[in-house]
């Protein structure tokens, strides 16, 4: 194998289109494919304390584990749904900001592939665009794939 292609996945139809494109490109290049799913964990607080006192450590740990397990299932399901059971994709879970996770995973990669939700310029200005930020900071070429109607 000649190198590595990294693709961002998040369970969306846009990520499915990016994964499909990245798998085809990896096959053409005889490259390894790594699907990166970034997930965020924000510790919850109890309703009675108006957010001033965090949950008990054990409850927070249980929530962290449950969130990580849900992220793992989502990533595995998306790869299986898009590529089937027979694939050579490495799935990486990263707890943190998606942009940072993808840029870090792309170190040494030939290509970074992401989907684009196409929210529009106003919403992107307010919310930020992961694909735009990735394109600005990636250490390798970036392909931004738009989903077609019916992708998923």
Secondary structure, 3 states (H helix, E strand, C coil): CCCEEEEECCCCHHHHHHHHHHHHHHHHHCCEEEEEEEECCCCCECHHHCCCCECCHHHHHHHHHHHHHHHHHHHHHHHHHHHCCCCCCEEEEEECCHHHHHHHHCCCCCEEEEEECCCCHHHHHHHCCHHHHHHHHCCCEEEEEECCCCCC
